[in-house]
């Protein structure tokens, strides 16, 4: 997204969904400034809390959707991430905070299994925030414009550009190295490349358009 210059275009879209702690401040020209919905992984909650004034005060008009495994999100006092979110909700009563239910997490697992023929748990994979976000977007939206996502074959093409994994984190591991690392790790990896192949399939059934870089479906 760096240098894409599509911030204005993104801000004109009816509902802008961002993921985890992806900031807009300082990147408005490329990614826009509006955030309607922010889908956040349990692992990214501490990053939001670290900068809570930015996320929960300045962005009070954003709806937050948090997802995570039951051990972190359980509501019996033992889910430490859920407890953190409760504190945030009390401190910033105007912020709309939702958590993904256990049933919906299971539903997303089933979707992954139906699409790949593989049980997510048995293959040692974690679904990415992108996967939950895409399912949410398909439920919510008539048309979806996806910005800054590469396709499943991108990294194997000879002329692919080398970019950081996140537009807001320079000098960190590059995107393709991160994807390949996760795809083949035995336990606890995201199957990013597999997920992209699933999105390409969904794009033939739903109105999904990929930009920067564009996908040829």
mmCIF file of the C-alpha atoms, coordinates in Angstrom:
data_MODEL
# 
_entry.id   MODEL 
# 
loop_
_atom_site.group_PDB 
_atom_site.id 
_atom_site.type_symbol 
_atom_site.label_atom_id 
_atom_site.label_alt_id 
_atom_site.label_comp_id 
_atom_site.label_asym_id 
_atom_site.label_entity_id 
_atom_site.label_seq_id 
_atom_site.pdbx_PDB_ins_code 
_atom_site.Cartn_x 
_atom_site.Cartn_y 
_atom_site.Cartn_z 
_atom_site.occupancy 
_atom_site.B_iso_or_equiv 
_atom_site.pdbx_formal_charge 
_atom_site.auth_seq_id 
_atom_site.auth_comp_id 
_atom_site.auth_asym_id 
_atom_site.auth_atom_id 
_atom_site.pdbx_PDB_model_num 
ATOM 1   C CA . UNK A 1 1   ? 0.000   0.000   0.000   1.00 0.00 ? 1   UNK A CA 1 
ATOM 2   C CA . UNK A 1 2   ? 2.961   2.319   0.451   1.00 0.00 ? 2   UNK A CA 1 
ATOM 3   C CA . UNK A 1 3   ? 2.960   4.765   -2.451  1.00 0.00 ? 3   UNK A CA 1 
ATOM 4   C CA . UNK A 1 4   ? -0.435  3.536   -3.714  1.00 0.00 ? 4   UNK A CA 1 
ATOM 5   C CA . UNK A 1 5   ? -1.976  6.979   -3.136  1.00 0.00 ? 5   UNK A CA 1 
ATOM 6   C CA . UNK A 1 6   ? -5.512  5.578   -2.812  1.00 0.00 ? 6   UNK A CA 1 
ATOM 7   C CA . UNK A 1 7   ? -6.401  7.052   0.575   1.00 0.00 ? 7   UNK A CA 1 
ATOM 8   C CA . UNK A 1 8   ? -9.110  9.293   -0.870  1.00 0.00 ? 8   UNK A CA 1 
ATOM 9   C CA . UNK A 1 9   ? -10.604 6.395   -2.834  1.00 0.00 ? 9   UNK A CA 1 
ATOM 10  C CA . UNK A 1 10  ? -10.725 4.215   0.307   1.00 0.00 ? 10  UNK A CA 1 
ATOM 11  C CA . UNK A 1 11  ? -12.319 6.970   2.406   1.00 0.00 ? 11  UNK A CA 1 
ATOM 12  C CA . UNK A 1 12  ? -15.210 7.212   -0.095  1.00 0.00 ? 12  UNK A CA 1 
ATOM 13  C CA . UNK A 1 13  ? -16.157 3.547   0.450   1.00 0.00 ? 13  UNK A CA 1 
ATOM 14  C CA . UNK A 1 14  ? -19.296 3.099   2.564   1.00 0.00 ? 14  UNK A CA 1 
ATOM 15  C CA . UNK A 1 15  ? -17.749 0.784   5.150   1.00 0.00 ? 15  UNK A CA 1 
ATOM 16  C CA . UNK A 1 16  ? -13.985 0.651   5.716   1.00 0.00 ? 16  UNK A CA 1 
ATOM 17  C CA . UNK A 1 17  ? -12.773 -2.458  7.541   1.00 0.00 ? 17  UNK A CA 1 
ATOM 18  C CA . UNK A 1 18  ? -9.235  -2.539  8.945   1.00 0.00 ? 18  UNK A CA 1 
ATOM 19  C CA . UNK A 1 19  ? -7.387  -5.294  10.757  1.00 0.00 ? 19  UNK A CA 1 
ATOM 20  C CA . UNK A 1 20  ? -5.564  -5.545  14.075  1.00 0.00 ? 20  UNK A CA 1 
ATOM 21  C CA . UNK A 1 21  ? -3.510  -2.446  14.931  1.00 0.00 ? 21  UNK A CA 1 
ATOM 22  C CA . UNK A 1 22  ? -3.071  -1.156  11.344  1.00 0.00 ? 22  UNK A CA 1 
ATOM 23  C CA . UNK A 1 23  ? -2.802  2.632   11.816  1.00 0.00 ? 23  UNK A CA 1 
ATOM 24  C CA . UNK A 1 24  ? -4.003  5.400   9.516   1.00 0.00 ? 24  UNK A CA 1 
ATOM 25  C CA . UNK A 1 25  ? -2.075  8.247   11.178  1.00 0.00 ? 25  UNK A CA 1 
ATOM 26  C CA . UNK A 1 26  ? 0.822   9.199   8.939   1.00 0.00 ? 26  UNK A CA 1 
ATOM 27  C CA . UNK A 1 27  ? -0.391  6.908   6.134   1.00 0.00 ? 27  UNK A CA 1 
ATOM 28  C CA . UNK A 1 28  ? -3.609  8.717   5.160   1.00 0.00 ? 28  UNK A CA 1 
ATOM 29  C CA . UNK A 1 29  ? -2.433  9.411   1.592   1.00 0.00 ? 29  UNK A CA 1 
ATOM 30  C CA . UNK A 1 30  ? -2.065  5.680   0.896   1.00 0.00 ? 30  UNK A CA 1 
ATOM 31  C CA . UNK A 1 31  ? -4.638  3.970   3.142   1.00 0.00 ? 31  UNK A CA 1 
ATOM 32  C CA . UNK A 1 32  ? -7.182  6.664   4.039   1.00 0.00 ? 32  UNK A CA 1 
ATOM 33  C CA . UNK A 1 33  ? -8.253  7.875   7.461   1.00 0.00 ? 33  UNK A CA 1 
ATOM 34  C CA . UNK A 1 34  ? -11.718 6.383   8.085   1.00 0.00 ? 34  UNK A CA 1 
ATOM 35  C CA . UNK A 1 35  ? -12.275 3.129   9.983   1.00 0.00 ? 35  UNK A CA 1 
ATOM 36  C CA . UNK A 1 36  ? -15.846 1.845   10.266  1.00 0.00 ? 36  UNK A CA 1 
ATOM 37  C CA . UNK A 1 37  ? -15.005 -1.611  11.629  1.00 0.00 ? 37  UNK A CA 1 
ATOM 38  C CA . UNK A 1 38  ? -11.755 -2.947  13.050  1.00 0.00 ? 38  UNK A CA 1 
ATOM 39  C CA . UNK A 1 39  ? -11.348 -6.737  13.325  1.00 0.00 ? 39  UNK A CA 1 
ATOM 40  C CA . UNK A 1 40  ? -8.741  -7.580  15.959  1.00 0.00 ? 40  UNK A CA 1 
ATOM 41  C CA . UNK A 1 41  ? -6.979  -10.794 16.960  1.00 0.00 ? 41  UNK A CA 1 
ATOM 42  C CA . UNK A 1 42  ? -6.556  -11.679 20.641  1.00 0.00 ? 42  UNK A CA 1 
ATOM 43  C CA . UNK A 1 43  ? -2.787  -11.371 20.095  1.00 0.00 ? 43  UNK A CA 1 
ATOM 44  C CA . UNK A 1 44  ? -3.132  -7.745  18.948  1.00 0.00 ? 44  UNK A CA 1 
ATOM 45  C CA . UNK A 1 45  ? -5.200  -6.562  21.922  1.00 0.00 ? 45  UNK A CA 1 
ATOM 46  C CA . UNK A 1 46  ? -2.087  -5.541  23.956  1.00 0.00 ? 46  UNK A CA 1 
ATOM 47  C CA . UNK A 1 47  ? -0.943  -3.419  20.966  1.00 0.00 ? 47  UNK A CA 1 
ATOM 48  C CA . UNK A 1 48  ? -4.249  -1.522  21.013  1.00 0.00 ? 48  UNK A CA 1 
ATOM 49  C CA . UNK A 1 49  ? -4.162  -1.105  24.793  1.00 0.00 ? 49  UNK A CA 1 
ATOM 50  C CA . UNK A 1 50  ? -0.629  0.315   24.509  1.00 0.00 ? 50  UNK A CA 1 
ATOM 51  C CA . UNK A 1 51  ? -2.072  3.141   22.409  1.00 0.00 ? 51  UNK A CA 1 
ATOM 52  C CA . UNK A 1 52  ? -5.587  3.169   23.818  1.00 0.00 ? 52  UNK A CA 1 
ATOM 53  C CA . UNK A 1 53  ? -6.078  6.929   23.422  1.00 0.00 ? 53  UNK A CA 1 
ATOM 54  C CA . UNK A 1 54  ? -5.659  6.618   19.641  1.00 0.00 ? 54  UNK A CA 1 
ATOM 55  C CA . UNK A 1 55  ? -7.836  3.526   19.209  1.00 0.00 ? 55  UNK A CA 1 
ATOM 56  C CA . UNK A 1 56  ? -10.608 4.042   21.761  1.00 0.00 ? 56  UNK A CA 1 
ATOM 57  C CA . UNK A 1 57  ? -10.815 7.829   22.195  1.00 0.00 ? 57  UNK A CA 1 
ATOM 58  C CA . UNK A 1 58  ? -9.908  9.361   18.826  1.00 0.00 ? 58  UNK A CA 1 
ATOM 59  C CA . UNK A 1 59  ? -11.583 6.470   16.969  1.00 0.00 ? 59  UNK A CA 1 
ATOM 60  C CA . UNK A 1 60  ? -14.710 6.314   19.119  1.00 0.00 ? 60  UNK A CA 1 
ATOM 61  C CA . UNK A 1 61  ? -16.898 5.968   16.001  1.00 0.00 ? 61  UNK A CA 1 
ATOM 62  C CA . UNK A 1 62  ? -15.232 2.664   15.071  1.00 0.00 ? 62  UNK A CA 1 
ATOM 63  C CA . UNK A 1 63  ? -16.933 -0.668  15.814  1.00 0.00 ? 63  UNK A CA 1 
ATOM 64  C CA . UNK A 1 64  ? -14.488 -3.242  17.189  1.00 0.00 ? 64  UNK A CA 1 
ATOM 65  C CA . UNK A 1 65  ? -14.796 -6.992  16.614  1.00 0.00 ? 65  UNK A CA 1 
ATOM 66  C CA . UNK A 1 66  ? -12.373 -9.111  18.655  1.00 0.00 ? 66  UNK A CA 1 
ATOM 67  C CA . UNK A 1 67  ? -11.708 -12.792 18.046  1.00 0.00 ? 67  UNK A CA 1 
ATOM 68  C CA . UNK A 1 68  ? -9.654  -15.402 19.859  1.00 0.00 ? 68  UNK A CA 1 
ATOM 69  C CA . UNK A 1 69  ? -9.615  -18.932 21.257  1.00 0.00 ? 69  UNK A CA 1 
ATOM 70  C CA . UNK A 1 70  ? -11.836 -19.804 24.181  1.00 0.00 ? 70  UNK A CA 1 
ATOM 71  C CA . UNK A 1 71  ? -8.917  -19.931 26.645  1.00 0.00 ? 71  UNK A CA 1 
ATOM 72  C CA . UNK A 1 72  ? -8.363  -16.179 26.127  1.00 0.00 ? 72  UNK A CA 1 
ATOM 73  C CA . UNK A 1 73  ? -11.946 -15.087 25.480  1.00 0.00 ? 73  UNK A CA 1 
ATOM 74  C CA . UNK A 1 74  ? -13.898 -17.121 28.055  1.00 0.00 ? 74  UNK A CA 1 
ATOM 75  C CA . UNK A 1 75  ? -16.273 -15.035 30.140  1.00 0.00 ? 75  UNK A CA 1 
ATOM 76  C CA . UNK A 1 76  ? -15.960 -16.779 33.527  1.00 0.00 ? 76  UNK A CA 1 
ATOM 77  C CA . UNK A 1 77  ? -13.209 -14.472 34.775  1.00 0.00 ? 77  UNK A CA 1 
ATOM 78  C CA . UNK A 1 78  ? -10.418 -16.701 33.442  1.00 0.00 ? 78  UNK A CA 1 
ATOM 79  C CA . UNK A 1 79  ? -10.220 -15.287 29.899  1.00 0.00 ? 79  UNK A CA 1 
ATOM 80  C CA . UNK A 1 80  ? -7.443  -12.713 30.295  1.00 0.00 ? 80  UNK A CA 1 
ATOM 81  C CA . UNK A 1 81  ? -8.048  -11.003 26.934  1.00 0.00 ? 81  UNK A CA 1 
ATOM 82  C CA . UNK A 1 82  ? -11.803 -10.841 27.557  1.00 0.00 ? 82  UNK A CA 1 
ATOM 83  C CA . UNK A 1 83  ? -11.062 -9.304  30.982  1.00 0.00 ? 83  UNK A CA 1 
ATOM 84  C CA . UNK A 1 84  ? -8.870  -6.658  29.324  1.00 0.00 ? 84  UNK A CA 1 
ATOM 85  C CA . UNK A 1 85  ? -11.698 -5.814  26.900  1.00 0.00 ? 85  UNK A CA 1 
ATOM 86  C CA . UNK A 1 86  ? -14.148 -5.494  29.812  1.00 0.00 ? 86  UNK A CA 1 
ATOM 87  C CA . UNK A 1 87  ? -11.853 -2.898  31.407  1.00 0.00 ? 87  UNK A CA 1 
ATOM 88  C CA . UNK A 1 88  ? -11.624 -0.987  28.115  1.00 0.00 ? 88  UNK A CA 1 
ATOM 89  C CA . UNK A 1 89  ? -15.425 -1.099  27.715  1.00 0.00 ? 89  UNK A CA 1 
ATOM 90  C CA . UNK A 1 90  ? -15.889 0.377   31.212  1.00 0.00 ? 90  UNK A CA 1 
ATOM 91  C CA . UNK A 1 91  ? -13.224 3.041   30.661  1.00 0.00 ? 91  UNK A CA 1 
ATOM 92  C CA . UNK A 1 92  ? -14.594 4.072   27.236  1.00 0.00 ? 92  UNK A CA 1 
ATOM 93  C CA . UNK A 1 93  ? -18.368 3.460   27.483  1.00 0.00 ? 93  UNK A CA 1 
ATOM 94  C CA . UNK A 1 94  ? -19.069 4.965   24.045  1.00 0.00 ? 94  UNK A CA 1 
ATOM 95  C CA . UNK A 1 95  ? -16.901 2.468   22.152  1.00 0.00 ? 95  UNK A CA 1 
ATOM 96  C CA . UNK A 1 96  ? -18.770 -0.369  20.431  1.00 0.00 ? 96  UNK A CA 1 
ATOM 97  C CA . UNK A 1 97  ? -16.961 -3.590  21.323  1.00 0.00 ? 97  UNK A CA 1 
ATOM 98  C CA . UNK A 1 98  ? -18.023 -7.058  20.162  1.00 0.00 ? 98  UNK A CA 1 
ATOM 99  C CA . UNK A 1 99  ? -16.406 -10.467 20.511  1.00 0.00 ? 99  UNK A CA 1 
ATOM 100 C CA . UNK A 1 100 ? -16.778 -13.344 18.071  1.00 0.00 ? 100 UNK A CA 1 
ATOM 101 C CA . UNK A 1 101 ? -18.791 -16.141 19.706  1.00 0.00 ? 101 UNK A CA 1 
ATOM 102 C CA . UNK A 1 102 ? -17.446 -19.639 20.228  1.00 0.00 ? 102 UNK A CA 1 
ATOM 103 C CA . UNK A 1 103 ? -20.025 -20.887 17.699  1.00 0.00 ? 103 UNK A CA 1 
ATOM 104 C CA . UNK A 1 104 ? -18.854 -18.454 15.035  1.00 0.00 ? 104 UNK A CA 1 
ATOM 105 C CA . UNK A 1 105 ? -15.198 -19.442 15.599  1.00 0.00 ? 105 UNK A CA 1 
ATOM 106 C CA . UNK A 1 106 ? -16.263 -23.063 15.079  1.00 0.00 ? 106 UNK A CA 1 
ATOM 107 C CA . UNK A 1 107 ? -18.164 -22.024 11.953  1.00 0.00 ? 107 UNK A CA 1 
ATOM 108 C CA . UNK A 1 108 ? -14.975 -20.425 10.539  1.00 0.00 ? 108 UNK A CA 1 
ATOM 109 C CA . UNK A 1 109 ? -13.039 -23.617 11.336  1.00 0.00 ? 109 UNK A CA 1 
ATOM 110 C CA . UNK A 1 110 ? -15.669 -25.612 9.442   1.00 0.00 ? 110 UNK A CA 1 
ATOM 111 C CA . UNK A 1 111 ? -15.415 -23.253 6.460   1.00 0.00 ? 111 UNK A CA 1 
ATOM 112 C CA . UNK A 1 112 ? -11.636 -23.802 6.374   1.00 0.00 ? 112 UNK A CA 1 
ATOM 113 C CA . UNK A 1 113 ? -12.120 -27.579 6.539   1.00 0.00 ? 113 UNK A CA 1 
ATOM 114 C CA . UNK A 1 114 ? -14.800 -27.561 3.810   1.00 0.00 ? 114 UNK A CA 1 
ATOM 115 C CA . UNK A 1 115 ? -12.550 -25.539 1.513   1.00 0.00 ? 115 UNK A CA 1 
ATOM 116 C CA . UNK A 1 116 ? -9.304  -27.454 2.112   1.00 0.00 ? 116 UNK A CA 1 
ATOM 117 C CA . UNK A 1 117 ? -10.381 -30.915 3.228   1.00 0.00 ? 117 UNK A CA 1 
ATOM 118 C CA . UNK A 1 118 ? -8.070  -30.460 6.233   1.00 0.00 ? 118 UNK A CA 1 
ATOM 119 C CA . UNK A 1 119 ? -8.894  -30.129 9.905   1.00 0.00 ? 119 UNK A CA 1 
ATOM 120 C CA . UNK A 1 120 ? -7.362  -26.855 11.104  1.00 0.00 ? 120 UNK A CA 1 
ATOM 121 C CA . UNK A 1 121 ? -6.513  -28.195 14.579  1.00 0.00 ? 121 UNK A CA 1 
ATOM 122 C CA . UNK A 1 122 ? -4.927  -31.407 13.308  1.00 0.00 ? 122 UNK A CA 1 
ATOM 123 C CA . UNK A 1 123 ? -2.712  -29.542 10.834  1.00 0.00 ? 123 UNK A CA 1 
ATOM 124 C CA . UNK A 1 124 ? -1.478  -27.183 13.560  1.00 0.00 ? 124 UNK A CA 1 
ATOM 125 C CA . UNK A 1 125 ? -2.845  -24.097 11.815  1.00 0.00 ? 125 UNK A CA 1 
ATOM 126 C CA . UNK A 1 126 ? -4.349  -20.891 13.179  1.00 0.00 ? 126 UNK A CA 1 
ATOM 127 C CA . UNK A 1 127 ? -6.814  -18.970 11.041  1.00 0.00 ? 127 UNK A CA 1 
ATOM 128 C CA . UNK A 1 128 ? -5.617  -15.449 10.307  1.00 0.00 ? 128 UNK A CA 1 
ATOM 129 C CA . UNK A 1 129 ? -7.454  -12.245 11.155  1.00 0.00 ? 129 UNK A CA 1 
ATOM 130 C CA . UNK A 1 130 ? -7.845  -11.874 7.387   1.00 0.00 ? 130 UNK A CA 1 
ATOM 131 C CA . UNK A 1 131 ? -9.879  -15.089 7.241   1.00 0.00 ? 131 UNK A CA 1 
ATOM 132 C CA . UNK A 1 132 ? -12.321 -13.919 9.929   1.00 0.00 ? 132 UNK A CA 1 
ATOM 133 C CA . UNK A 1 133 ? -12.499 -10.490 8.307   1.00 0.00 ? 133 UNK A CA 1 
ATOM 134 C CA . UNK A 1 134 ? -13.272 -11.925 4.871   1.00 0.00 ? 134 UNK A CA 1 
ATOM 135 C CA . UNK A 1 135 ? -16.085 -14.098 6.274   1.00 0.00 ? 135 UNK A CA 1 
ATOM 136 C CA . UNK A 1 136 ? -17.480 -11.082 8.160   1.00 0.00 ? 136 UNK A CA 1 
ATOM 137 C CA . UNK A 1 137 ? -17.275 -8.916  5.013   1.00 0.00 ? 137 UNK A CA 1 
ATOM 138 C CA . UNK A 1 138 ? -19.083 -11.561 2.926   1.00 0.00 ? 138 UNK A CA 1 
ATOM 139 C CA . UNK A 1 139 ? -21.841 -11.642 5.578   1.00 0.00 ? 139 UNK A CA 1 
ATOM 140 C CA . UNK A 1 140 ? -22.080 -7.829  5.753   1.00 0.00 ? 140 UNK A CA 1 
ATOM 141 C CA . UNK A 1 141 ? -21.354 -6.413  2.313   1.00 0.00 ? 141 UNK A CA 1 
ATOM 142 C CA . UNK A 1 142 ? -22.839 -6.565  -1.198  1.00 0.00 ? 142 UNK A CA 1 
ATOM 143 C CA . UNK A 1 143 ? -19.466 -5.750  -2.771  1.00 0.00 ? 143 UNK A CA 1 
ATOM 144 C CA . UNK A 1 144 ? -15.979 -6.026  -1.326  1.00 0.00 ? 144 UNK A CA 1 
ATOM 145 C CA . UNK A 1 145 ? -12.849 -4.126  -2.370  1.00 0.00 ? 145 UNK A CA 1 
ATOM 146 C CA . UNK A 1 146 ? -9.700  -5.638  -0.865  1.00 0.00 ? 146 UNK A CA 1 
ATOM 147 C CA . UNK A 1 147 ? -6.617  -3.414  -0.743  1.00 0.00 ? 147 UNK A CA 1 
ATOM 148 C CA . UNK A 1 148 ? -3.000  -4.475  -0.266  1.00 0.00 ? 148 UNK A CA 1 
ATOM 149 C CA . UNK A 1 149 ? -3.435  -8.249  -0.387  1.00 0.00 ? 149 UNK A CA 1 
ATOM 150 C CA . UNK A 1 150 ? -1.350  -10.517 -2.614  1.00 0.00 ? 150 UNK A CA 1 
ATOM 151 C CA . UNK A 1 151 ? -2.682  -13.624 -4.366  1.00 0.00 ? 151 UNK A CA 1 
ATOM 152 C CA . UNK A 1 152 ? -1.558  -17.189 -3.620  1.00 0.00 ? 152 UNK A CA 1 
ATOM 153 C CA . UNK A 1 153 ? 0.916   -17.318 -6.547  1.00 0.00 ? 153 UNK A CA 1 
ATOM 154 C CA . UNK A 1 154 ? 2.446   -13.871 -6.056  1.00 0.00 ? 154 UNK A CA 1 
ATOM 155 C CA . UNK A 1 155 ? 5.544   -15.012 -4.146  1.00 0.00 ? 155 UNK A CA 1 
ATOM 156 C CA . UNK A 1 156 ? 6.439   -17.689 -6.688  1.00 0.00 ? 156 UNK A CA 1 
ATOM 157 C CA . UNK A 1 157 ? 6.449   -15.221 -9.596  1.00 0.00 ? 157 UNK A CA 1 
ATOM 158 C CA . UNK A 1 158 ? 9.921   -14.169 -10.697 1.00 0.00 ? 158 UNK A CA 1 
ATOM 159 C CA . UNK A 1 159 ? 9.157   -10.439 -10.855 1.00 0.00 ? 159 UNK A CA 1 
ATOM 160 C CA . UNK A 1 160 ? 7.350   -10.024 -7.519  1.00 0.00 ? 160 UNK A CA 1 
ATOM 161 C CA . UNK A 1 161 ? 8.284   -6.962  -5.502  1.00 0.00 ? 161 UNK A CA 1 
ATOM 162 C CA . UNK A 1 162 ? 9.790   -7.328  -2.028  1.00 0.00 ? 162 UNK A CA 1 
ATOM 163 C CA . UNK A 1 163 ? 7.783   -5.350  0.522   1.00 0.00 ? 163 UNK A CA 1 
ATOM 164 C CA . UNK A 1 164 ? 7.444   -5.356  4.328   1.00 0.00 ? 164 UNK A CA 1 
ATOM 165 C CA . UNK A 1 165 ? 4.830   -7.718  5.797   1.00 0.00 ? 165 UNK A CA 1 
ATOM 166 C CA . UNK A 1 166 ? 3.012   -4.663  7.257   1.00 0.00 ? 166 UNK A CA 1 
ATOM 167 C CA . UNK A 1 167 ? 3.022   -1.235  5.569   1.00 0.00 ? 167 UNK A CA 1 
ATOM 168 C CA . UNK A 1 168 ? 3.548   0.377   8.977   1.00 0.00 ? 168 UNK A CA 1 
ATOM 169 C CA . UNK A 1 169 ? 6.542   -1.758  10.047  1.00 0.00 ? 169 UNK A CA 1 
ATOM 170 C CA . UNK A 1 170 ? 9.711   -1.023  8.140   1.00 0.00 ? 170 UNK A CA 1 
ATOM 171 C CA . UNK A 1 171 ? 12.904  -3.109  8.391   1.00 0.00 ? 171 UNK A CA 1 
ATOM 172 C CA . UNK A 1 172 ? 10.999  -6.199  9.504   1.00 0.00 ? 172 UNK A CA 1 
ATOM 173 C CA . UNK A 1 173 ? 10.605  -9.549  7.750   1.00 0.00 ? 173 UNK A CA 1 
ATOM 174 C CA . UNK A 1 174 ? 9.321   -9.191  4.185   1.00 0.00 ? 174 UNK A CA 1 
ATOM 175 C CA . UNK A 1 175 ? 5.881   -10.363 3.160   1.00 0.00 ? 175 UNK A CA 1 
ATOM 176 C CA . UNK A 1 176 ? 6.787   -13.425 1.079   1.00 0.00 ? 176 UNK A CA 1 
ATOM 177 C CA . UNK A 1 177 ? 9.268   -14.745 3.626   1.00 0.00 ? 177 UNK A CA 1 
ATOM 178 C CA . UNK A 1 178 ? 6.610   -14.411 6.311   1.00 0.00 ? 178 UNK A CA 1 
ATOM 179 C CA . UNK A 1 179 ? 4.016   -16.228 4.182   1.00 0.00 ? 179 UNK A CA 1 
ATOM 180 C CA . UNK A 1 180 ? 6.335   -19.122 3.285   1.00 0.00 ? 180 UNK A CA 1 
ATOM 181 C CA . UNK A 1 181 ? 7.481   -19.467 6.891   1.00 0.00 ? 181 UNK A CA 1 
ATOM 182 C CA . UNK A 1 182 ? 3.890   -19.714 8.141   1.00 0.00 ? 182 UNK A CA 1 
ATOM 183 C CA . UNK A 1 183 ? 2.657   -21.988 5.359   1.00 0.00 ? 183 UNK A CA 1 
ATOM 184 C CA . UNK A 1 184 ? 5.140   -24.749 6.223   1.00 0.00 ? 184 UNK A CA 1 
ATOM 185 C CA . UNK A 1 185 ? 5.512   -24.425 9.984   1.00 0.00 ? 185 UNK A CA 1 
ATOM 186 C CA . UNK A 1 186 ? 4.337   -27.526 11.882  1.00 0.00 ? 186 UNK A CA 1 
ATOM 187 C CA . UNK A 1 187 ? 2.477   -25.859 14.757  1.00 0.00 ? 187 UNK A CA 1 
ATOM 188 C CA . UNK A 1 188 ? 0.771   -22.537 15.220  1.00 0.00 ? 188 UNK A CA 1 
ATOM 189 C CA . UNK A 1 189 ? 1.271   -21.092 11.734  1.00 0.00 ? 189 UNK A CA 1 
ATOM 190 C CA . UNK A 1 190 ? -1.208  -19.191 9.602   1.00 0.00 ? 190 UNK A CA 1 
ATOM 191 C CA . UNK A 1 191 ? -1.830  -20.819 6.221   1.00 0.00 ? 191 UNK A CA 1 
ATOM 192 C CA . UNK A 1 192 ? -1.721  -17.482 4.421   1.00 0.00 ? 192 UNK A CA 1 
ATOM 193 C CA . UNK A 1 193 ? -1.094  -18.896 0.939   1.00 0.00 ? 193 UNK A CA 1 
ATOM 194 C CA . UNK A 1 194 ? -3.869  -21.498 1.316   1.00 0.00 ? 194 UNK A CA 1 
ATOM 195 C CA . UNK A 1 195 ? -6.231  -18.773 2.562   1.00 0.00 ? 195 UNK A CA 1 
ATOM 196 C CA . UNK A 1 196 ? -5.481  -16.602 -0.505  1.00 0.00 ? 196 UNK A CA 1 
ATOM 197 C CA . UNK A 1 197 ? -6.384  -19.536 -2.787  1.00 0.00 ? 197 UNK A CA 1 
ATOM 198 C CA . UNK A 1 198 ? -9.710  -19.802 -0.915  1.00 0.00 ? 198 UNK A CA 1 
ATOM 199 C CA . UNK A 1 199 ? -10.397 -16.060 -1.398  1.00 0.00 ? 199 UNK A CA 1 
ATOM 200 C CA . UNK A 1 200 ? -9.723  -16.411 -5.130  1.00 0.00 ? 200 UNK A CA 1 
ATOM 201 C CA . UNK A 1 201 ? -12.394 -19.128 -5.246  1.00 0.00 ? 201 UNK A CA 1 
ATOM 202 C CA . UNK A 1 202 ? -14.840 -16.984 -3.264  1.00 0.00 ? 202 UNK A CA 1 
ATOM 203 C CA . UNK A 1 203 ? -14.261 -14.087 -5.652  1.00 0.00 ? 203 UNK A CA 1 
ATOM 204 C CA . UNK A 1 204 ? -15.867 -16.146 -8.427  1.00 0.00 ? 204 UNK A CA 1 
ATOM 205 C CA . UNK A 1 205 ? -19.067 -16.416 -6.358  1.00 0.00 ? 205 UNK A CA 1 
ATOM 206 C CA . UNK A 1 206 ? -19.164 -13.015 -4.611  1.00 0.00 ? 206 UNK A CA 1 
ATOM 207 C CA . UNK A 1 207 ? -18.424 -9.508  -5.809  1.00 0.00 ? 207 UNK A CA 1 
ATOM 208 C CA . UNK A 1 208 ? -14.851 -9.300  -4.510  1.00 0.00 ? 208 UNK A CA 1 
ATOM 209 C CA . UNK A 1 209 ? -12.252 -7.125  -6.193  1.00 0.00 ? 209 UNK A CA 1 
ATOM 210 C CA . UNK A 1 210 ? -8.559  -7.083  -5.243  1.00 0.00 ? 210 UNK A CA 1 
ATOM 211 C CA . UNK A 1 211 ? -6.491  -3.918  -5.650  1.00 0.00 ? 211 UNK A CA 1 
ATOM 212 C CA . UNK A 1 212 ? -2.811  -3.026  -5.144  1.00 0.00 ? 212 UNK A CA 1 
ATOM 213 C CA . UNK A 1 213 ? -1.825  -5.505  -6.386  1.00 0.00 ? 213 UNK A CA 1 
ATOM 214 C CA . UNK A 1 214 ? -4.740  -6.514  -8.653  1.00 0.00 ? 214 UNK A CA 1 
ATOM 215 C CA . UNK A 1 215 ? -5.514  -10.227 -8.994  1.00 0.00 ? 215 UNK A CA 1 
ATOM 216 C CA . UNK A 1 216 ? -6.223  -11.980 -12.266 1.00 0.00 ? 216 UNK A CA 1 
ATOM 217 C CA . UNK A 1 217 ? -8.843  -14.531 -11.258 1.00 0.00 ? 217 UNK A CA 1 
# 
